[in-house]
Amino acid sequence: MLTSMSNPFSVSEQSRIIEMAWEDRTPFEAIRNHFGLAESEVIKLMRCTLQPSSFRLWRKRVNGRKTKHLKRRQATVSRAYCPSQYKHRWVDQITYIKQSLKRNDRLNTNIQGATPAN
């Protein structure tokens, strides 16, 4: 059983495993390929990490879901997420980049407009 003492994953890796386990279209095989965890180990990790009610909700959601297993899913499901799933992340990243560019432009303007000290 995965315990906090034997868990070899960083906090960010553990968070990503949990995120992938919650995603409807991400099969357990993808988690195994990325992190080397079998389905039973993912279940143990989720049991140790989630609150009991959240774990029960997740198990109820995952049981019988065809998209969580490559052999059971339809051939038309070719990706692990829906096209709009990560859209908010790109919007946040683009906003951050635009703000950084504006800040750099203001700094460059201030530097160019400053007179050299003698």
C-alpha positions in Angstrom: 0.0 0.0 0.0 1.2 3.5 -0.8 1.8 5.5 2.4 3.3 8.9 2.8 6.5 7.1 3.9 6.7 5.0 0.7 5.3 7.4 -1.8 8.1 8.1 -4.3 6.3 11.0 -6.0 6.7 14.7 -5.5 3.7 16.8 -4.6 3.3 18.0 -8.2 3.6 14.5 -9.6 1.1 13.2 -7.1 -1.3 16.1 -8.0 -1.0 15.2 -11.7 -1.7 11.5 -11.0 -4.8 12.5 -9.1 -5.9 14.9 -11.8 -5.4 12.2 -14.5 -7.3 9.7 -12.4 -10.3 12.1 -12.1 -10.3 12.8 -15.9 -12.9 10.8 -17.7 -10.9 10.4 -20.9 -7.5 9.6 -19.4 -7.1 5.8 -19.3 -5.3 4.0 -16.5 -2.8 2.8 -19.1 -1.7 6.5 -19.6 -1.0 6.8 -15.9 0.9 3.6 -16.0 3.0 4.8 -19.0 3.7 8.2 -17.4 4.2 7.2 -13.7 4.6 3.4 -13.7 1.5 2.9 -11.5 -1.0 0.1 -12.2 -4.7 0.7 -11.7 -4.7 -1.0 -8.3 -1.8 1.3 -7.2 -3.7 4.4 -8.5 -6.7 3.3 -6.4 -4.5 2.9 -3.3 -2.9 6.4 -3.9 -6.4 7.9 -4.3 -7.6 6.1 -1.1 -4.6 7.5 0.9 -4.8 11.0 -0.5 -8.5 11.8 -0.9 -11.0 12.3 1.8 -13.2 9.2 2.3 -16.3 10.8 0.7 -14.2 12.1 -2.3 -12.7 8.6 -2.7 -16.1 7.0 -2.7 -17.4 9.6 -5.3 -14.4 8.9 -7.5 -14.7 5.1 -7.3 -18.4 5.4 -8.2 -17.6 7.6 -11.1 -14.8 5.4 -12.4 -16.5 2.0 -12.0 -17.8 0.9 -15.4 -16.5 3.9 -17.3 -15.4 2.6 -20.7 -13.0 5.5 -21.4 -10.8 4.7 -18.3 -9.5 1.5 -20.1 -8.0 1.5 -23.6 -9.4 -2.0 -24.4 -13.0 -0.9 -23.5 -13.1 2.5 -25.1 -14.4 3.3 -28.6 -12.0 3.8 -31.4 -13.4 7.3 -31.9 -12.0 8.4 -28.6 -8.5 9.3 -29.7 -7.4 11.9 -27.1 -7.2 12.0 -23.3 -9.1 15.2 -22.9 -11.8 17.3 -24.5 -10.6 20.2 -26.7 -11.8 22.9 -24.3 -10.5 21.2 -21.1 -7.3 23.1 -20.8 -8.4 26.3 -22.5 -8.4 28.2 -19.2 -4.8 27.4 -18.6 -3.8 28.8 -22.0 -5.8 32.0 -21.4 -4.1 32.4 -18.0 -0.7 31.9 -19.5 -1.3 34.3 -22.4 -2.6 37.0 -20.0 0.6 36.5 -17.9 2.8 36.8 -20.9 1.0 40.0 -22.1 1.4 41.6 -18.6 5.1 40.7 -18.5 5.6 42.2 -22.0 3.9 45.4 -20.9 6.0 45.6 -17.7 9.2 45.1 -19.8 8.1 47.8 -22.2 7.6 50.3 -19.3 11.0 49.4 -17.8 12.7 49.8 -21.2 10.9 53.2 -21.7 12.0 54.4 -18.3 15.6 53.2 -18.9 15.8 54.9 -22.3 14.3 58.1 -21.1 16.7 58.4 -18.2 19.7 60.7 -18.5 23.1 59.2 -17.8 24.6 60.3 -14.5 28.0 62.1 -14.8 
